[in-house]
Amino acid sequence: MTTKQDIRSLSLQEIEDLTSSLGLQKFRAKQIFEWIWQKSATDFDQMTNLSLALREKLKEAFDFHKLEIHKQQVSTDKTIKAAIALYDKKLVESVLIPTSKRVTACVSSQVGCSLSCAFCATGKMKRMRNLEHYEIYDQVVLIKNLAQSEYQKKLTNIVYMGMGEPLLNYQNTLKSIERITSQQGLGMSPSRITVSTAGIAKMIQKLGDDNVRFNLALSLHAADDQKRSEIMPINDSNSLQALSEAIIYYHQKTGNRMFYEYIIFKDFNDSIEDAQKLAQFTKITPCKINIIEYNSIDEGRFQKADPKKVDAFAEYLESKNLIVNVRRSRGQDIDAACGQLANK
């Protein structure tokens, strides 16, 4: 395994310092930076407007810890799940989700996860490590290329809803988004990026302090502390009251609408009383609510809610003037749907 530093860990200023130390003009640093982030180069030999001598010097000191698709599966609904090998042979999973209106990349932020949510396959894995910002960026590039090669479509949206908790890898998550949205990078609009969190109050406040422009989604799944703690242990240290205060702060700082993810489980959180509690919690700021069909995992205790109860649940929320979307799962037949990612 390579021990050389990945050149993508350097900032533009650090690359400028590097080229300056080699006696080169400043514009060479911008050329290198453009190859890395705008053109998504993963090999110094691709940098054809650099001299052979400079490329060799860069090779001596640096490398690319590039990602490769290890295996991919295609669903009957055209969703593609990709098991992606990192440079250290660990695997993460990314998903390409094509619909008539958009093409979405679902990317991972950690190898495994430490939160142990009862309904999530990834939560049954240990967290092995955080992904570097360029490893998250690479997933987006791989899925973008897959969308083009398989469906001749451009990538329109990115969701940080794969393996791991993005806010426990805060700096790399934000730096990856900076590279993806920058005009010196992929140039995607922040409004087309959604970061999903299980709910870490102090980090939601930090997003407000950092005045982020991307969308934030809270995986809520219950608007009752007892129920939420039963399925999401993180609620013990991040109660609904703490999350509520953090969300209000975040909205005051950014003006961003909040998104809520609510996986609906049979006979657990699918009653009208549950809908009443959800309506009360979410009305604290402007928001949208995504009600998500449950996808079973091996030996799981939860089951998919009755469609009639799901419809009644959504109708109640809409009667309270809340914006609601019932999200039908995609990629279930290849374990690519929400909560199913576990390197199977």
C-alpha positions, -999 to +999 in steps of 0.1 A: +000+000+000+013+034-009+026+057+018+030+088-003+007+117+005-023+122-017-017+155-035-054+163-031-048+168+006-030+200-003-047+234-005-042+257-034-018+277-012+002+246-003+005+237-040+016+273-048+043+269-021+053+236-036+057+250-071+075+280-058+100+258-040+106+241-074+113+275-089+082+274-111+058+302-119+026+306-098+002+297-126+016+261-126-001+256-092-034+266-106-030+242-135-023+213-111-053+224-089-076+225-120-065+190-131-072+176-097-106+192-089-121+204-122-110+176-145-109+149-117-075+136-127-062+106-108-028+103-125-001+128-130+004+117-166-031+130-174-017+165-167-005+170-203+002+207-200+028+201-174+064+192-184+075+156-181+101+167-156+075+183-133+052+153-135+081+131-125+089+153-095+052+152-084+052+114-087+082+112-065+066+130-037+028+124-041+002+099-052-035+096-058-053+074-033-079+067-059-112+048-056-123+020-079-156+003-084-151-032-069-186-045-078-219-031-090-254-044-090-283-030-111-319-030-098-350-036-118-358+001-114-323+010-128-308+020-095-271+010-094-253+001-062-216+003-063-192-013-038-162+010-039-127-001-029-106+025-011-068+026-015-065+007+018-088-021+005-117-011+027-151-009+010-179+017+011-211+018-009-225+045-032-258+044-051-269+059-084-306+067-083-321+077-117-357+090-120-375+108-147-368+142-131-333+138-116-302+116-113-290+114-077-257+101-062-260+088-027-225+088-011-209+076+021-189+096+046-175+069+068-164+032+065-192+017+087-210+037+114-209+040+151-245+050+158-261+015+159-296+026+148-318-005+153-333-004+117-302+002+097-278-024+083-249+000+083-254+006+120-247-031+127-211-025+114-183-009+134-170+024+123-136+017+108-126+052+098-137+085+084-134+091+046-111+119+034-127+148+016-112+136-017-126+101-012-161+115-009-155+137-039-142+106-058-175+088-051-194+116-067-171+115-098-175+077-101-213+079-099-214+109-123-194+089-148-216+059-142-247+080-149-232+092-182-219+057-194-250+037-183-279+061-189-264+090-209-276+114-182-260+141-161-258+139-124-283+165-109-283+158-071-261+145-043-272+131-010-249+123+019-271+094+030-248+065+024-227+047+051-218+068+081-228+099+100-215+130+080-215+153+110-191+130+128-168+136+099-175+173+098-144+188+082-141+163+054-178+165+047-177+203+043-144+203+024-158+177+000-188+199-006-166+229-011-147+210-039-179+197-055-196+232-055-166+254-063-161+268-098-126+255-094-142+221-088-173+204-102-193+236-101-225+220-087-251+242-069-252+237-031-290+237-034-287+203-051-268+187-022-284+173+009-265+162+040-284+138+062-277+135+100-290+112+127-291+144+149-261+158+167-273+191+181-240+209+186-229+201+150-263+213+136-255+246+155-220+246+140-236+243+105-255+275+113-223+292+125-206+282+092-236+295+073-238+265+050-258+267+018-265+231+012-297+213+024-298+196+058-320+166+065-326+152+100-333+115+102-361+118+128-382+086+126-400+094+158-411+127+174-413+111+209-381+108+230-389+073+243-396+058+209-367+076+192-342+064+219-355+029+214-345+029+178-317+055+178-294+055+208-280+089+198-312+104+211-301+097+246-275+124+243-293+145+217-329+148+229-357+162+208-356+194+229-318+198+222-324+191+185-353+216+184-332+244+198-303+235+174-327+235+144-342+269+153-306+283+157-296+268+124-326+283+106-320+317+122-284+317+110-289+303+075-325+309+065-325+274+051-356+252+051-352+220+072-358+186+057-370+157+078-366+120+070-392+098+087-390+060+080-425+047+089-426+013+106-456-009+110-473-005+145-444+015+158-446+051+145-474+050+120-504+061+141-522+095+138-509+102+173-474+098+160-483+121+131-496+147+156-463+147+175-444+149+142-465+179+131-459+197+164-421+191+163-416+201+127-436+233+127-407+251+146-392+263+112-402+260+075-396+224+065-404+195+042-411+160+054-401+129+035-420+098+047-400+068+037-411+032+032-391+008+053-368-016+037-363-048+057-329-060+067-319-095+078-333-105+111-348-071+117-377-066+141-394-039+120-418-043+091-431-021+063-462-001+073-496-006+057-499+017+027-533+029+039-519+039+072-490+057+054-515+076+033-536+085+063-504+097+081-494+119+052-529+133+048-529+143+085-496+162+081-509+179+049-540+190+068-517+209+091-502+228+061-470+208+061-452+199+029-451+161+027-436+137+002-441+099+005-409+084-009-413+050-024-381+030-020-358+023-049-332-004-053-347-027-027-339-059-047-302-052-046-301-039-009-295-004-022-324+013-005-324+035+026-309+016+056-297-013+036-261-004+028-238-029+045-213-041+020-233-071+011 
